[in-house]
Amino acid sequence: MGTTISSGTIFAVWFLKPIPNLKQMIMKKLILAICLASLTTVIHAQNFQFGLKAGLNVSNFTGGDFDAVKKKALVGVHAGTYFRFKFANFAIQPEAMISTQGAKIDSANGSYDWKINYVNVPVMVQYYFVGGFYLELGPQVGFAISQDISNSTIEDFAKNLDLSIAAGVGVRSKTGLGIGLRYNAGISKLGDFNGVSNIDPDFKNGVMQASICLPLTPGKK
């Protein structure tokens, strides 16, 4: 004798089964909504600002020795974006910048520009004084994306990863428009030159930057 299952029973089983998952989904969405609301409040309270930044580099290789060649400063550019979170007199400013740096090399064969393009990601801690003046300090991680090392037989001249410590000064207006001067001191070797003749391998990047910051969202000093 077969068992007859009514359509009402099938509907009841189908309806009741998803209830625990439905509750979990509602709970997760509620938690997410609370987190987003809290994040929005925190960002508003901390005076979040997003903008563009660009300027000039004056770079050179510090330390090490190229024997018969001389290292001179090379002029380049940097450009990218910044995110600024303000806490009273302090601010945290992560950035993502494309930066052209390196050095000018003078040798018996002529003068050459050794250029390395990086994507640099500094995270700066800034302290603000009256009038919008600030001091800043923070670490920077650089990722080499291309290099042009003229008149050289060295392959893979620069390592993919470059670590620096950055420090600087600047001033920012009430609207967020600002100018700054920063020095990035390399703390990791620029390349791996052990065993390469006529080169002392312990040299690093050194970059002086002058920048203009253009805010794309409202902000205060």
MOGI-V588723 format. One record per pair of residues at least 6 apart in sequence whose C-alpha atoms are under 6 Angstrom apart, sorted by sequence separation. I is the first residue (numbers start at 1). J is the second residue. D is the distance in Angstrom with one decimal. If there is no record, write none. Layout:
BEGIN
i=<I	I>
j=<J	J>
d=<D	D>
END
This chain:
BEGIN
i=<85	105	128	172	85	105	127	171	84	104	127	171	193	84	104	126	170	83	126	170	83	103	125	169	82	102	125	169	60	82	102	124	125	168	59	81	101	102	124	168	189	190	59	81	101	123	167	189	58	80	100	123	144	167	58	80	100	122	143	166	57	79	99	122	143	166	186	57	79	99	121	142	165	186	56	57	78	98	121	142	164	165	186	56	78	98	120	141	164	185	55	77	97	120	141	164	184	55	77	97	119	140	163	164	184	54	76	96	118	119	140	163	183	54	76	96	118	140	163	183	53	95	118	139	182	53	95	117	118	139	182	52	53	94	117	138	181	52	74	94	117	137	181	51	73	74	93	116	137	180	51	72	73	93	116	136	180	50	72	92	115	136	158	159	179	50	71	92	115	135	158	179	49	71	91	114	135	157	178	49	70	91	114	134	178	48	70	90	134	177	48	69	90	133	177	47	69	89	133	46	47	89	132	176	46	132	46	59	60	59	60	176	175	176	175	174	174	132	67	66	65	65	64	64	64	64	63	62	62	61	61	62	61	60	59	59	58	58	57	57	56	56	55	55	54	54	53	53	52	52	51	51	50	51	50	50	49	49>
j=<91	111	134	178	92	112	134	178	92	112	135	179	201	93	113	135	179	93	136	180	94	114	136	180	94	114	137	181	73	95	115	137	138	181	73	95	115	116	138	182	203	204	74	96	116	138	182	204	74	96	116	139	160	183	75	97	117	139	160	183	75	97	117	140	161	184	204	76	98	118	140	161	184	205	76	77	98	118	141	162	184	185	206	77	99	119	141	162	185	206	77	99	119	142	163	186	206	78	100	120	142	163	186	187	207	78	100	120	142	143	164	187	207	79	101	121	143	165	188	208	79	121	144	165	208	80	122	144	145	166	209	80	81	122	145	166	209	81	103	123	146	166	210	81	103	104	123	146	167	210	82	103	104	124	147	167	211	82	104	124	147	168	190	191	211	83	104	125	148	168	191	212	83	105	125	148	169	191	212	84	105	126	149	169	213	84	106	126	170	213	85	106	127	170	214	85	107	127	171	85	86	128	171	215	86	172	87	101	102	102	103	219	219	220	220	220	221	221	198	199	199	200	200	201	202	203	203	203	204	204	205	206	206	206	206	207	207	208	208	209	209	210	210	211	211	212	212	213	213	214	214	215	215	216	216	217	217	219>
d=<5.3	5.6	4.3	4.1	5.2	5.1	5.3	5.6	5.8	5.7	5.4	5.8	5.1	4.4	4.5	5.6	5.6	5.4	4.2	4.0	5.5	5.5	5.4	5.7	5.9	5.6	5.5	5.5	4.9	4.2	4.8	5.4	5.9	5.5	5.4	5.8	5.7	5.7	4.4	4.0	5.8	4.9	5.2	5.5	5.5	5.6	5.6	5.1	5.6	5.6	5.9	5.9	4.9	5.6	4.7	4.3	4.6	5.7	5.5	5.6	5.6	5.3	5.7	3.9	5.0	4.3	5.3	4.8	5.5	5.2	5.5	5.7	5.7	4.8	5.8	5.2	5.5	5.7	5.2	4.7	6.0	5.3	5.8	4.4	4.2	4.6	5.7	5.9	5.3	5.0	5.8	6.0	5.5	4.2	4.9	4.2	5.8	5.5	5.6	5.1	5.6	5.9	5.9	5.2	5.1	5.5	5.2	5.9	5.9	5.1	5.0	5.7	5.7	4.1	5.8	4.8	5.2	5.9	5.4	4.5	5.6	5.5	4.4	4.7	5.9	5.4	5.5	5.9	5.6	6.0	5.1	5.9	5.6	5.8	5.7	5.4	5.7	4.5	4.8	4.2	5.2	5.7	4.7	5.7	5.4	5.4	5.7	6.0	4.4	5.8	5.5	5.8	5.9	5.1	4.3	5.5	5.2	5.9	4.9	5.8	5.7	5.2	5.5	5.1	5.6	4.7	5.9	4.8	5.1	5.9	4.6	4.5	5.8	5.0	5.9	5.9	4.6	5.8	5.8	5.0	5.7	5.0	4.6	5.7	5.0	5.6	5.1	5.6	5.4	5.6	4.7	5.6	4.7	5.8	5.2	6.0	4.7	5.8	4.2	5.7	5.2	5.0	5.2	5.7	4.6	5.0	5.3	5.6	5.5	5.7	4.6	5.6	5.7	6.0	5.7	4.7	4.8	5.6	5.5	4.8	5.7	4.8	4.9	5.8	4.6	4.2	4.5	5.4	5.2	5.5	5.0	6.0	5.9	5.4	5.6	4.2	5.7	5.1	5.7	4.7	5.7	5.5	5.5	4.2	5.4	5.6	5.7	4.5	5.9	5.1	5.5	4.0	5.9	4.7	5.7	5.7	5.6	5.9>
END
